[in-house]
Each structure stands twice: as structure tokens, then as C-alpha cells.
């Protein structure tokens, strides 16, 4: 293998990049293992399970088992579509770059708008997850201040070489995976509830046992999908990953498989081992209640420390990912000239998009000061699901378009994955609130207006003709 991203087997990823009209500016120094580590850190199974997935339990009761399983099937189907497309278009812009090239510029600009909105809100939303767990170790701590400090620390670190950051996230990821494995082992070693109870969805309270309908399970799928989200970041690091373009697809699938596996196994273990289901479902922090029941306060606090480390790791990985997205939008001339020139700058020594890192990180730090505002941004789940739908359609269109041509990484069981993904995300969208759907529609409408008016004189990706 040489330093430009070519190996003896497969298509040269740097040549594909240049074929799309870009020059290699970022440092191509990541191994597949490091890219998978960064993507898995973005998913952050431990933080997602404790902070996001935990919200599924009070919604669905033992039906959480079916929610995580169904969401996992959809997530892996989406990942298969992303993996194939990412190997064909290994560009730091990731999903919006793919959608633009397959489905056209107007729809691609909507995908970019979607991605930029995620870049604005998701880092702060994840960082704020540190608050409730910090308060367990240090009572009366100000969650917003701690989240802001975390964002600033992460922003500084993210400017440095991507290989350095990959090594840092690799260490943190090892610790957080040990934490979630401990949780799983505790549940399987102390089974209190039968597996049959998981197959019969019901919500157990102190006063009653109520069956959980499929529509309720389906409504929680969006939350579970959010907890699995992040495997697409392997595509955002594709311009920094060594080897053939096939490695991009491999990285996406490996990260998705591991992210889903860890959380599904842990969710089953927790349901089997929850001492009192009614207390577990009623708890504001059900996983903490579960851990404390078996490991005591000291053991639970050690696990909490691991969760805090996982949140820090996730925040770093997410800032790294979305800074590549913002860098790519500027390189594609998506904004007014001076903004494009600023955000497209690459650090001369570290070969990282330092200005875009500062944009994502500092904006996240500002938003964490207003935690109540960020916590109200529930429409991000709709934005994520909408982008999944576009990728599923793009996977079908692109495969039909590329008949007879070599694809670096091909999905298994074509066309099953994109069909499952499309059906799943459409069903999940039908269960979202009218408010979140309207907000998302408004954002997409604003994106279209900007595309037709604001990029009229663009000389980059969005130029007319």
C-alpha cells in the first residue's frame, strides 16, 4: 500500500476523489481500524445507551426489546446502503455529496441543509448528556457550564492531527466498551425476568400491567435509530483513510454492526436483570438504577465515570465528523465567498480543517450555555431519518445506474437493504409529532429557497449548467 490511498486490491480512493474534481488536501493517514474507531466513537454505544436509548424504556416497557431490534435492522440496512455509496463516492462531504451526485443538485442541497443543521445542534445535544451524570458525582453541579467546558476542550483537541485524535478516541472507546460489557454481564448473570416477558410487550407500573401496541413501539424507533446513528462518519473521514475505496464501505459496516450489537445485547441484559420492572421503567435514569441495584453506589459511580468519558469521546468524534462536513460545504462553494474561503482552510502543519473545527466546536459551546433550548430541539430525529430515506433511494438509483461497472464495496442481499431502510424510515416518520415534521419541512423549504437564490452565481458544486 502506498501513502496515497492505493493498495493491490480495489479502486484507488484518491483517484476517485480527483475524478470528482477535488485535490487531496487532508492527510490520508488513517487505517481502517482507526476509521472504524472514530465512527464507533461517534455512535458511542455506552453514552447512547445510557443517555438516549434509556428514553425508550419508559415509552415501551419490555417492548424496548422489539424497538431496539427493529431499529437495529433498519440501521444495518441504511448502513449497507451507505457503505456501497460511500465506496463509490469517498468524499468528506459524506451523505450530501452522495445524494447530490446520484439524485441531483436540488435534492443534494436539501441533504446538505439537513447535515448542516445536525452539525449545529448534535454536538451540543450530546455534550449536554454529561450533565445528569456529572450531578451524580458532584451534586448541584451546573450541567451547562460543564458541557461548555467539555465543548471547548474538545474543540482545541480536534484541531490537531486526525491520527492523534483517532488514537485518543481509541483509548476512550476501549474504556467505554468495557463499561457497557460490564452492564451486559451483570444483567445476564442475574436474570430476574424471563425472556418470554420480552417477547410480550407490556409496560409495568406500580399499579398495573398494560400491553404495549406496535404503534408505540414504532414511535420509539426514531429514538433507537438516533442512538445507533454515527456510522456514516466513516464516509466523512474517507479522504483521510488509507487503502482502496473498499475500505470506506468496510468501515461503515463494521462500525454499524458493532454499534448495534453492543446496544441490543445490553438492552436485553438490562431487561432480563432489572430487579423491579415498575421501578426500572419509572426511574428518570433507568440504567443507573439497574447498575446501582447490583454494584452498589461505588460500583455505579465507577460506571458513571465511564459514561462521562464516553460522552467526552462522542463529542470529540462528532466535532471531528461535522467539521469535515462543513469544510466540504465550503470547498463546494455553498456560502458567500469570504465564508467559503475561511471554512475551507486546512492547517498547514496538521492537515486538518481547523477553521471548520472552530466553527462547529465554538457554536456548540455557545449552544450548551442554553441547554434548555438545545433539549427542545427534538426535530433532529426527523432530520436524521429524512437523510436515511434519501440514502436508501440513492442506493437503488445508483446501483441501477452502475450496471456493468465495478463497485468497490457491494452490499449483501441487494436490493433488500435499501428497501427495508426505506420502508422502515417511512414508518418511523409517520410516528413523529406534527410540530417536528413542520419544523423540518420549514428547514428544507428554506434550503430550497437558498439553493435557487443564494447559489445562483456559485462556481463550485452547485453551479448551474
C-alpha positions in Angstrom: 0.0 0.0 0.0 1.3 3.5 -0.8 0.8 6.8 1.0 -1.9 8.0 -1.5 -4.5 5.5 -0.5 -3.9 2.8 -3.1 -3.5 -1.0 -2.5 -3.1 -4.0 -4.6 -6.8 -4.9 -4.5 -9.5 -2.4 -5.3 -10.0 1.1 -6.7 -7.7 3.9 -5.6 -9.8 6.2 -3.4 -7.6 9.2 -4.1 -8.2 8.8 -7.9 -12.0 8.7 -7.2 -11.6 11.9 -5.2 -9.7 13.6 -8.0 -12.2 12.2 -10.6 -14.9 14.2 -8.7 -12.9 17.4 -9.1 -11.1 17.6 -5.7 -7.5 17.7 -4.7 -6.0 15.7 -1.8 -5.7 18.4 0.9 -6.3 16.4 4.1 -3.8 13.9 5.4 -4.5 10.3 4.3 -3.1 8.6 7.4 -5.9 6.6 9.0 -6.1 2.8 9.0 -9.4 1.0 8.6 -9.3 0.2 12.3 -8.8 3.8 13.2 -11.6 4.9 10.9 -13.9 2.3 12.5 -12.8 3.5 15.9 -13.7 7.1 15.0 -17.1 6.1 13.6 -17.9 3.8 16.6 -16.9 6.6 18.9 -19.4 8.8 17.0 -22.1 6.2 17.7 -20.7 5.8 21.2 -22.6 2.7 22.3 -22.2 3.5 26.0 -23.2 7.1 26.0 -26.0 6.5 23.6 -27.3 3.6 25.6 -27.2 5.5 28.9 -28.4 8.9 27.7 -30.5 8.3 24.5 -31.6 4.7 24.4 -32.6 4.8 28.1 -35.5 7.0 26.9 -37.0 4.0 25.1 -37.8 2.1 28.3 -40.4 4.3 29.9 -42.1 4.7 26.5 -42.3 1.0 25.5 -41.7 -1.1 28.7 -40.5 -4.6 27.8 -41.4 -3.7 24.2 -38.0 -1.9 24.2 -36.6 -5.3 23.1 -38.6 -5.1 19.8 -37.8 -1.4 19.4 -34.1 -1.9 19.6 -34.3 -5.0 17.3 -36.4 -3.3 14.7 -34.3 -0.1 14.8 -31.1 -2.3 14.5 -32.5 -3.9 11.4 -33.3 -0.6 9.8 -29.9 0.9 10.9 -27.9 -2.0 9.4 -30.0 -1.7 6.2 -29.2 2.0 6.0 -25.5 1.3 6.7 -25.3 -1.2 3.9 -26.7 1.4 1.5 -24.2 4.0 2.9 -21.3 1.6 2.7 -21.8 0.9 -1.0 -22.4 4.5 -1.9 -19.5 5.7 0.3 -17.1 3.4 -1.6 -18.2 4.9 -4.9 -18.1 8.5 -3.7 -15.4 8.6 -0.9 -15.7 12.4 -0.2 -15.6 14.2 3.1 -19.0 15.7 2.5 -20.4 12.3 3.1 -24.1 11.8 2.6 -24.9 15.2 1.0 -22.1 14.6 -1.6 -23.5 11.2 -2.4 -27.1 12.4 -2.7 -26.1 15.3 -4.9 -24.3 13.1 -7.4 -27.0 10.4 -7.5 -30.3 12.3 -7.1 -29.3 15.8 -8.4 -28.3 19.1 -7.1 -31.6 20.5 -5.6 -32.2 17.3 -3.6 -28.4 17.2 -2.8 -28.7 20.7 -1.4 -31.5 19.6 0.8 -29.3 16.8 2.1 -26.6 19.3 2.8 -29.0 21.6 4.6 -30.0 18.6 6.7 -26.4 17.8 7.5 -25.5 21.3 8.5 -28.5 21.5 10.9 -27.2 18.3 12.5 -23.7 19.9 12.7 -25.2 22.9 14.5 -27.2 21.0 17.2 -26.0 17.5 17.7 -22.6 18.2 19.3 -24.2 20.4 21.9 -27.0 17.9 22.5 -24.5 15.1 23.1 -22.3 17.2 25.3 -25.3 18.2 27.5 -25.8 14.5 28.2 -22.9 14.8 30.6 -24.9 16.9 32.9 -27.2 14.5 34.7 -24.4 12.0 35.3 -21.9 14.7 36.5 -24.5 15.6 39.1 -24.4 12.1 40.5 -20.7 12.5 41.2 -20.8 16.2 42.1 -24.2 17.3 43.5 -25.6 20.7 42.4 -23.0 21.0 39.6 -24.1 23.3 36.7 -24.6 20.9 33.8 -24.5 23.7 31.2 -21.1 25.0 32.4 -19.6 21.6 32.4 -20.9 20.9 28.9 -19.5 24.2 27.7 -16.1 23.4 29.2 -16.3 20.0 27.5 -17.0 21.5 24.1 -14.1 24.0 24.4 -11.7 21.2 25.4 -12.8 19.0 22.6 -12.6 21.9 20.1 -8.9 22.5 20.9 -8.0 18.8 20.7 -9.9 18.4 17.4 -7.7 20.9 15.6 -4.7 18.5 15.9 -3.8 15.7 13.5 -6.6 13.3 12.8 -4.3 10.3 13.6 -3.7 11.8 17.1 -7.4 12.2 17.6 -8.0 8.7 16.3 -5.6 7.3 18.9 -7.2 9.4 21.7 -10.7 8.2 20.8 -9.4 4.6 20.5 -8.3 4.7 24.2 -11.6 6.2 25.3 -13.6 3.8 23.2 -11.9 0.8 24.8 -12.9 2.1 28.3 -16.5 2.8 27.3 -16.9 -0.6 25.7 -15.7 -2.2 28.9 -18.3 -0.3 30.7 -21.2 -1.4 28.5 -19.9 -5.0 28.7 -20.0 -4.9 32.5 -23.6 -3.7 32.3 -24.4 -6.6 30.0 -22.6 -9.2 32.1 -24.4 -8.1 35.2 -27.8 -8.5 33.6 -27.1 -11.9 32.2 -25.5 -13.2 35.4 -28.5 -12.0 37.5 -31.6 -12.8 35.3 -34.8 -11.9 37.2 -37.3 -11.7 34.3 -37.9 -14.4 31.7 -37.0 -13.9 28.1 -40.7 -14.6 27.3 -41.6 -11.4 29.1 -39.5 -9.5 26.5 -41.5 -11.1 23.7 -44.8 -9.9 25.1 -44.5 -6.1 25.1 -46.0 -4.6 28.3 -45.5 -1.6 30.5 -45.3 -2.5 34.1 -46.2 0.2 36.7 -46.7 0.0 40.5 -50.5 -0.3 39.9 -50.9 -2.1 36.6 -49.5 -4.1 33.7 -50.5 -2.6 30.3 -49.9 -4.2 26.9 -47.8 -2.0 24.6 -49.1 -1.6 21.0 -47.0 -1.9 17.9 -47.6 1.8 17.1 -46.0 2.8 20.4 -43.0 0.5 19.7 -42.7 2.1 16.2 -42.9 5.6 17.7 -39.8 4.8 19.8 -37.8 3.5 16.8 -36.7 7.0 15.9 -35.1 7.4 19.4 -33.3 4.0 19.0 -32.2 5.0 15.5 -30.7 8.1 17.0 -28.8 6.0 19.5 -27.3 4.0 16.6 -26.6 7.0 14.5 -23.0 7.9 13.6 -21.7 5.1 11.3 -22.0 7.5 8.4 -19.0 9.4 9.8 -16.7 6.7 8.3 -17.5 8.3 4.9 -16.7 11.8 6.3 -13.2 10.5 7.1 -12.8 8.8 3.7 -10.3 11.5 2.5 -8.1 10.6 5.4 -8.4 6.8 5.2 -5.6 4.8 3.7 -6.2 1.9 1.3 -8.7 1.4 -1.5 -12.2 2.8 -1.7 -13.5 -0.5 -0.5 -12.1 0.3 3.0 -14.7 3.1 3.3 -17.6 0.6 2.9 -15.9 -1.8 5.3 -15.5 0.9 7.9 -19.2 1.9 7.7 -20.5 -1.6 8.0 -18.1 -2.6 10.8 -18.9 0.4 12.9 -22.7 -0.1 12.4 -22.5 -3.8 13.3 -20.6 -3.1 16.4 -22.7 -0.1 17.4 -26.0 -2.1 17.0 -24.6 -5.3 18.6 -23.4 -3.7 21.8 -26.6 -1.8 22.4 -29.0 -4.6 21.5 -27.1 -7.1 23.8 -27.0 -4.5 26.6 -30.7 -3.7 26.3 -31.7 -7.4 26.5 -29.4 -7.9 29.6 -30.9 -4.9 31.4 -34.4 -6.0 30.8 -33.6 -9.5 32.0 -31.8 -8.3 35.1 -34.0 -5.3 36.2 -34.9 -6.1 39.8 -38.3 -4.4 39.9 -39.6 -3.6 36.4 -42.1 -1.0 37.6 -39.3 0.9 39.4 -37.0 0.5 36.5 -39.5 1.9 34.0 -40.4 4.8 36.3 -36.8 5.8 37.0 -35.5 9.0 35.3 -32.2 7.2 34.8 -33.2 3.5 34.4 -29.7 2.2 33.6 -28.2 3.9 36.6 -31.0 2.3 38.8 -30.1 -1.1 37.3 -26.4 -0.7 37.9 -26.7 0.6 41.4 -29.0 -2.3 42.3 -26.2 -4.8 41.7 -22.9 -2.9 42.0 -23.9 -0.5 44.8 -23.1 3.2 44.9 -19.4 2.8 44.5 -19.7 0.5 41.5 -22.4 2.6 40.0 -20.2 5.7 40.3 -17.4 4.0 38.5 -19.7 3.1 35.7 -21.0 6.7 35.7 -17.4 7.9 35.3 -17.1 5.6 32.3 -20.3 7.1 30.8 -18.9 10.6 31.3 -15.7 9.6 29.4 -17.9 8.1 26.7 -19.8 11.4 26.3 -16.5 13.2 26.0 -15.3 10.7 23.4 -18.6 11.0 21.5 -18.4 14.8 21.5 -14.8 14.7 20.2 -15.8 12.3 17.4 -18.8 14.3 16.4 -16.9 17.6 16.2 -14.3 15.8 14.1 -17.0 14.4 11.8 -19.1 17.5 11.3 -16.0 19.8 10.8 -15.3 17.7 7.7 -18.8 18.2 6.5 -18.6 22.0 7.0 -15.2 22.0 5.3 -16.7 20.2 2.4 -19.6 22.6 2.0 -17.2 25.5 1.9 -15.0 23.7 -0.7 -18.2 23.2 -2.7 -18.8 27.0 -2.6 -22.1 26.7 -0.7 -21.8 30.1 1.1 -20.8 33.6 0.3 -17.2 33.9 -0.9 -15.4 35.1 2.3 -17.1 32.4 4.4 -16.1 29.7 1.9 -12.5 30.8 1.9 -12.4 30.8 5.7 -14.1 27.5 6.3 -12.2 25.7 3.6 -8.8 26.4 5.2 -6.6 23.5 6.0 -4.0 23.7 8.8 -0.5 23.8 7.1 1.0 21.5 9.8 -1.8 19.3 11.0 -3.6 19.0 7.6 -7.0 19.3 9.4 -9.9 21.7 8.5 -9.1 23.9 11.5 -11.5 26.8 10.7 -14.4 24.4 10.4 -13.4 22.7 13.6 -13.6 26.0 15.4 -16.9 26.8 13.8 -18.5 23.5 14.9 -16.9 23.5 18.3 -17.4 27.1 19.3 -21.0 27.1 18.1 -21.6 24.0 20.1 -20.1 25.7 23.2 -22.4 28.7 22.8 -25.4 26.4 22.5 -24.5 24.4 25.6 -24.9 27.6 27.6 -28.6 27.4 26.7 -29.2 23.8 27.4 -33.0 24.2 27.8 -33.1 25.4 24.2 -31.0 22.5 22.8 -33.0 19.9 24.7 -36.1 21.2 22.9 -34.6 20.5 19.5 -36.4 17.2 19.0 -36.8 17.7 15.3 -33.2 16.4 14.8 -34.5 12.8 14.8 -36.7 13.7 11.9 -33.8 15.3 10.1 -31.7 12.1 10.6 -34.5 9.8 9.4 -35.1 12.0 6.3 -31.5 11.8 5.3 -31.7 8.0 5.7 -34.6 7.9 3.3 -32.6 9.9 0.7 -29.7 7.5 1.1 -32.0 4.5 0.6 -33.4 5.9 -2.6 -29.9 6.9 -3.8 -28.6 3.4 -3.2 -31.3 2.0 -5.5 -30.8 4.6 -8.2 -27.0 4.3 -8.1 -27.0 0.5 -8.4 -29.3 0.7 -11.4 -27.1 3.4 -12.9 -23.8 1.5 -12.4 -24.9 -1.8 -14.1 -21.8 -3.4 -15.6 -19.4 -1.1 -13.7 -17.1 -2.1 -10.8 -18.3 -1.1 -7.3 -15.6 -1.1 -4.7 -17.9 -2.4 -1.9 -21.2 -4.0 -2.7 -23.9 -4.6 -0.2 -25.2 -8.1 0.6 -28.6 -9.3 -0.5 -29.3 -6.4 -2.9 -31.9 -4.9 -3.1 -33.2 -5.9 0.3 -31.2 -3.4 2.5 -32.4 -0.2 0.8 -36.0 -1.5 0.6 -36.0 -2.3 4.3 -34.4 1.0 5.1 -36.9 3.0 3.0 -39.9 1.2 4.5 -38.6 1.5 8.0 -37.8 5.2 7.9 -41.1 6.0 6.3 -42.9 4.1 9.0 -40.8 5.9 11.6 -41.6 9.3 10.1 -45.3 8.6 10.3 -45.0 8.4 14.1 -43.2 11.8 14.6 -45.0 14.8 16.0 -46.6 17.3 13.7 -44.5 20.0 15.2 -41.2 18.3 14.4 -42.4 17.4 10.9 -43.4 21.0 10.3 -40.1 22.4 11.6 -38.2 20.0 9.4 -40.3 20.9 6.4 -39.7 24.6 7.0 -35.9 24.0 7.2 -36.0 22.1 3.9 -38.1 24.9 2.3 -35.6 27.5 3.4 -32.8 25.3 2.0 -34.5 25.2 -1.4 -35.0 29.0 -1.4 -31.3 29.5 -0.7 -30.3 27.0 -3.3 -32.3 28.7 -6.1 -31.4 32.3 -5.0 -28.2 32.2 -2.9 -26.2 29.8 -5.1 -27.1 31.4 -8.4 -23.6 32.6 -9.1 -21.8 29.7 -7.5 -18.6 28.4 -9.2 -18.4 25.2 -7.1 -20.5 22.0 -6.9 -23.8 24.0 -7.2 -23.0 25.9 -10.3 -25.8 25.8 -12.9 -25.5 24.0 -16.2 
